Amino acid sequence: MNYVSRKHGLCHAVDVSQLPSVEPNSFAHLNGLGIAHDDIKDIFIPLAAMIWRRYQCWHSNFPMIIGVTGAASVGKSIFTEVLFTLLTSWCERGEVSCFTTDNFLFSSHALESMGLRHHKGFPESFDQTAMQQCLSDIRVGHSVIIPDNDHKLGGRRLNLCQQIDHPNIVLVEGVNAIYFGHYSSQVDIGIFLEAPLEAIKCWFLKRLKSFIGTSCCDSSSYFHALKGLYPEQMDEYLSRVWEEVELENYHLNILSQRDSADWVIDKKCDHAIKGLWLKG
């Protein structure tokens, strides 16, 4: 892999001069996500441009699939949302779709009954048959319906779903987005987000504590049982989840996808992108 640092300018390594313009409302949306203008210009537009250029040379009748993966809380959702917004700005309506593999997680109740309560996020906690069928259907150009999963509820939201209807570009994000239930890469462009593990731990604990704080009073929430914990008990619980679930899953199942990735995004402790590794 070849490393391109932010210092030396990804925008100089990728020609963006012939790209369509980005719509003002797209910039406004990205700013609303907390993405700085310099990051959009120096990092994300060149990255999206590489996808766009490949798409322009895409001679298949079937969609191009891009997988974005990495540890929990490393920033996959925001990263994917930025790429989706830029690509949508350059494409016709409906040509770009995105979804998360989290929508194929078994419910917390199902995981409990299968003895997988502490394996949420591990391969066996996903409905891999449904995931593989979804990817196969997208591959051959079929329209697919994807369930809507809510982490706070610990399961799928009834009567809510997402339709992927014959797009030309599909962005998939999740802890298994490159392997997608298989043991070999099933995407056309694989993107792995990495950062120092201590930073990922801090991001994860902060997000989980926020989830619990905003939903533990809701009796229908997965986190309701944690309502009565004292602060020191909560900290102990969070640390145990990190050590026994997230960190173990990262080393066993997530990190191995890095070798299959076409791009490895190098993030700093403040979520800023320092540079990236490019295959080839």
Secondary structure as UniProt FT lines:
FT   STRAND          2..5
FT   TURN            6..8
FT   HELIX           10..13
FT   TURN            17..18
FT   HELIX           24..32
FT   TURN            33..34
FT   HELIX           37..39
FT   HELIX           40..44
FT   HELIX           45..56
FT   STRAND          64..70
FT   TURN            72..73
FT   HELIX           76..90
FT   TURN            93..94
FT   STRAND          96..100
FT   HELIX           101..104
FT   HELIX           108..113
FT   TURN            114..115
FT   HELIX           117..119
FT   TURN            120..121
FT   HELIX           123..125
FT   HELIX           128..139
FT   TURN            140..141
FT   STRAND          144..150
FT   TURN            151..154
FT   STRAND          155..164
FT   STRAND          169..173
FT   TURN            175..181
FT   STRAND          189..194
FT   HELIX           197..215
FT   TURN            216..217
FT   TURN            219..220
FT   TURN            222..223
FT   HELIX           224..226
FT   TURN            227..228
FT   HELIX           231..241
FT   HELIX           242..246
FT   HELIX           247..249
FT   HELIX           250..254
FT   HELIX           255..260
FT   STRAND          263..267
FT   TURN            269..270
FT   STRAND          273..278
//
